[in-house]
Amino acid sequence: MTAVTSPAVDSGPRPRAKRVRRRMRRDDTRIALLFILPATLGMVVFYFWPLLRGIWLSFTSWDILTPPEFIGLANYEQMLSDPVFWNAVKVTILYVVINIGVQIVVALVLAVLMQRLSQSILMRSLVLTPFLVSNVVAALAFLWILDFQLGIGNQFLEWIGVGRVGFFTEEAWAIPTIALINVWRHMGYTALLLFAGLQAIPGNFYEAARVDGASEIRQFFTITMPLLRPILGLVLIISVIGSFQVFDTVAVTTDGGPVDASRVLQLYIYDNAFGQFNFGYAAALSVALLLILLVVTFVQYRVTRAGQTDLN
């Protein structure tokens, strides 16, 4: 009795196919690394290296004309006892509160109106138009409009009987005016980000709410706000970081005045670096701003739970 043998299976092509697949994977990895190389180099050259050098300079005394001299924590000790620094922090926080508070509310209203009333591309373009204007141009335009003597805004206030207001020359008005100028410029962009988040909310939630008799206001607070929370948290983080770095609008309109009423932290850093050539102290101020932003961002991320979503 002879044993029945199974026919031999040709396994020759399989290893070759595996080698081809492995080679393709290796080639894809190399190509991917090649594509991200320019961005990586840009991050290292323009972000990480300046960050490390700035931290090092914060421990030195450097006026750009002589080599940096290591002085330890002297710059930080000076900063803690510097009343102008603490005033700049207070002014910056006031600006951020006004700017973010008004901007988020207005942008959220615009986003909801665009979703409910009109989703036309023309409407989105009109909303985004102020964002296409540079900060300097917007600041110059409002500086002319709100000028105490010649501004058409003050002429209108005088015509209706309110009287002229020193928007850029009175301490109580300087920061609110600058904050509202930047609200006008950025609210369209913020509204479009929130509008994109609203588009991701399934429409059947609203249909079920209407069947149950829920009003528009109730739908907003029970459906829109909870489901928009991750996007809203992300927008808040981005907006707050940008607001803490306000500079150009202040430099064009008030240059920190009157009497340091609008001297924000970025302007104080600039004055120390390029006005007094005290680059070591300016670097220490920059590190302090970085630490403030890290703490604020961490708190915002935890409070808003931006990394979690209620959509399942």
C-alpha positions in Angstrom: 0.0 0.0 0.0 1.5 3.2 -1.1 1.1 6.4 0.9 -0.8 9.2 -0.8 1.3 12.4 -0.9 -0.1 15.8 -1.3 1.2 17.8 -4.2 4.0 20.1 -3.4 3.0 23.7 -2.9 5.1 26.3 -4.7 6.0 28.8 -2.0 8.5 30.7 -4.1 6.5 33.9 -4.9 5.3 34.5 -1.4 8.6 35.5 0.2 9.3 37.7 -2.8 5.8 39.4 -2.3 6.6 39.9 1.4 9.9 41.5 0.5 8.2 43.8 -2.0 5.6 44.8 0.6 8.4 45.4 3.2 10.3 47.5 0.7 7.2 49.5 -0.1 6.6 50.2 3.6 10.2 51.3 4.1 10.0 53.5 1.0 6.7 55.1 2.3 8.4 55.8 5.6 11.3 57.5 3.9 9.0 59.6 1.8 6.9 60.6 4.8 10.0 61.6 6.7 11.2 63.5 3.6 7.9 65.5 3.5 7.9 66.4 7.2 11.6 67.3 7.2 11.1 70.9 6.1 8.5 71.5 8.8 10.7 69.8 11.4 13.7 72.0 10.4 11.5 75.1 10.6 10.3 74.1 14.0 13.8 73.5 15.3 15.3 76.7 13.7 12.5 79.1 14.4 10.9 77.7 17.6 13.0 75.2 19.6 16.4 76.9 19.2 15.1 80.4 20.0 13.2 79.0 23.0 16.3 77.4 24.4 18.5 80.4 23.6 15.9 82.7 25.2 15.8 80.6 28.4 19.6 80.8 28.5 19.7 84.5 27.9 17.2 85.0 30.8 20.0 84.1 33.2 22.4 86.6 31.6 23.0 90.3 31.3 23.3 91.1 27.6 23.1 94.4 25.7 23.9 92.9 22.3 27.2 95.0 22.1 29.1 92.8 24.6 29.0 89.0 25.2 26.3 87.7 27.5 27.4 87.6 31.2 25.9 84.9 33.4 24.1 86.5 36.4 22.0 83.6 37.6 18.5 84.5 38.9 19.1 88.2 39.1 16.7 89.0 36.2 14.0 87.0 37.9 14.6 88.7 41.2 14.3 92.1 39.5 11.1 91.0 37.7 9.4 90.0 41.0 10.1 93.4 42.4 9.3 95.4 39.2 6.0 97.3 39.6 5.9 98.0 35.8 6.0 94.2 35.2 3.1 93.5 37.5 1.1 96.4 36.0 1.7 94.9 32.6 0.4 91.6 33.8 -2.7 93.2 35.2 -3.3 95.2 32.0 -2.8 92.1 29.9 -5.2 90.1 31.9 -7.8 92.9 31.7 -7.4 92.9 27.9 -7.7 89.1 27.7 -10.9 89.1 29.8 -12.6 91.8 27.7 -11.4 90.5 24.4 -12.2 86.8 24.9 -15.4 87.4 26.8 -16.9 89.6 24.1 -15.4 87.7 21.2 -16.6 84.3 22.2 -20.1 85.4 22.9 -20.4 87.4 19.6 -18.8 84.6 17.6 -21.0 82.0 19.1 -24.1 84.0 18.3 -22.9 84.5 14.7 -22.1 80.8 14.3 -25.6 79.7 15.5 -27.3 82.3 13.3 -25.3 81.1 10.3 -26.3 77.5 11.0 -29.9 78.2 11.6 -30.7 81.0 9.2 -28.2 81.0 6.4 -25.4 78.7 5.4 -24.5 80.5 2.2 -20.9 80.9 1.2 -21.5 84.7 0.6 -22.5 85.1 4.3 -19.4 83.2 5.5 -17.2 85.4 3.3 -18.8 88.6 4.7 -18.3 87.4 8.3 -14.7 86.5 7.6 -13.9 89.9 5.9 -12.5 91.7 9.0 -10.0 88.9 9.6 -8.5 89.6 6.1 -7.5 93.1 7.3 -4.1 93.2 9.0 -3.9 94.3 12.7 -1.9 97.4 11.8 -4.4 98.6 9.2 -7.4 97.9 11.5 -5.6 99.8 14.3 -4.9 102.8 12.1 -8.5 102.9 10.8 -10.0 102.9 14.2 -7.3 105.4 15.4 -8.7 107.8 12.8 -12.4 107.0 13.4 -12.1 107.4 17.2 -9.7 110.3 17.3 -10.8 112.8 19.9 -10.7 115.9 17.7 -11.2 114.8 14.1 -12.6 111.2 14.4 -16.0 110.7 12.8 -16.9 108.4 15.7 -16.5 111.2 18.2 -18.2 113.7 15.9 -21.2 111.3 15.8 -21.2 111.0 19.6 -21.2 114.8 19.9 -24.0 115.1 17.4 -26.3 112.8 19.4 -25.4 114.6 22.6 -23.2 112.1 24.3 -20.0 114.2 24.0 -16.6 113.3 22.9 -14.7 110.4 24.5 -11.0 110.0 24.7 -10.9 106.4 23.5 -7.1 106.2 23.3 -6.2 109.1 25.6 -8.2 108.2 28.8 -6.9 105.4 31.1 -10.4 103.9 31.6 -11.0 103.6 27.9 -7.7 102.6 26.4 -7.7 98.8 27.0 -11.4 98.3 26.4 -11.2 100.2 23.1 -8.2 98.1 21.9 -9.9 94.9 23.0 -13.0 95.7 21.1 -11.0 96.6 18.0 -9.5 93.1 18.0 -12.9 91.6 18.7 -14.2 93.2 15.5 -11.2 91.8 13.6 -11.2 88.2 15.0 -14.9 87.5 15.6 -15.5 86.3 12.1 -12.7 83.8 12.1 -13.7 82.5 15.6 -17.3 82.2 14.4 -16.3 80.1 11.4 -14.4 77.7 13.7 -17.4 77.4 15.9 -19.7 77.0 12.9 -17.5 74.1 11.8 -18.1 72.5 15.2 -21.8 73.1 14.9 -21.8 71.3 11.5 -20.5 68.1 13.3 -23.6 67.9 15.6 -26.1 65.4 14.1 -29.4 67.1 13.1 -31.5 64.3 14.5 -30.8 65.6 18.0 -32.5 68.9 17.2 -35.4 67.1 15.4 -36.0 64.9 18.5 -35.9 68.0 20.7 -38.5 69.8 18.5 -40.8 66.8 18.7 -40.6 67.0 22.5 -41.5 70.6 22.3 -38.1 72.1 23.2 -37.7 75.8 22.4 -34.7 77.2 20.5 -33.1 78.5 23.7 -33.6 75.1 25.5 -32.0 73.3 22.4 -29.1 75.7 22.6 -28.3 75.0 26.3 -29.1 71.3 26.3 -27.8 70.2 22.9 -25.6 72.8 21.2 -23.4 73.8 24.2 -22.7 70.3 25.6 -21.8 68.9 22.1 -19.9 72.0 21.1 -17.7 71.9 24.2 -14.6 70.3 22.7 -14.4 72.8 19.8 -15.3 75.7 22.1 -12.5 74.6 24.5 -10.0 74.5 21.6 -11.1 77.9 20.3 -10.8 79.3 23.8 -7.2 78.0 24.2 -6.1 79.4 20.8 -7.8 82.7 21.4 -6.4 83.2 24.9 -2.9 82.4 23.8 -3.2 84.9 21.0 -4.7 87.5 23.2 -1.8 87.3 25.7 0.5 88.1 22.9 -1.2 91.3 21.8 1.3 93.9 20.6 0.7 95.6 17.2 -2.7 97.1 18.0 -1.3 98.7 21.2 1.9 99.9 19.6 0.0 101.6 16.8 -2.7 103.3 18.8 -1.4 104.1 22.3 2.2 102.9 22.6 1.4 101.8 26.1 -0.2 105.0 27.3 -1.7 106.9 28.8 0.5 106.5 32.0 1.1 102.7 31.3 -2.7 102.1 31.2 -2.3 100.0 28.0 1.3 98.8 28.5 0.7 95.1 27.9 3.3 92.4 28.6 4.5 92.0 25.0 5.0 95.8 24.6 7.0 95.8 27.9 9.2 93.0 26.6 9.7 94.9 23.3 10.7 98.1 25.1 13.3 96.3 27.3 14.8 94.5 24.3 14.8 97.1 21.6 14.3 100.3 23.5 16.7 99.8 26.4 18.8 96.9 24.9 18.3 94.9 28.0 17.9 91.6 26.3 18.6 89.5 29.3 15.8 91.0 31.3 13.5 90.9 28.2 14.3 87.2 27.9 13.3 86.7 31.5 10.0 88.5 30.9 9.4 86.3 27.9 10.0 83.1 30.0 7.5 84.5 32.5 4.9 85.0 29.7 5.6 81.4 28.5 5.0 80.0 32.0 1.8 82.1 32.4 0.5 80.7 29.0 1.4 77.1 30.0 -0.5 77.4 33.3 -3.5 79.1 31.6 -3.6 76.5 28.8 -3.4 73.6 31.2 -6.2 75.0 33.4 -8.4 75.7 30.4 -7.8 72.2 29.0 -8.8 70.6 32.2 -11.8 72.8 32.9 -13.3 72.6 29.4 -12.3 68.9 28.9 -11.4 69.8 25.4 -10.0 66.4 24.7 -13.3 64.6 25.4 -16.6 64.6 23.5 -20.1 63.7 24.3 -20.8 62.4 20.7 -20.8 58.6 20.7 
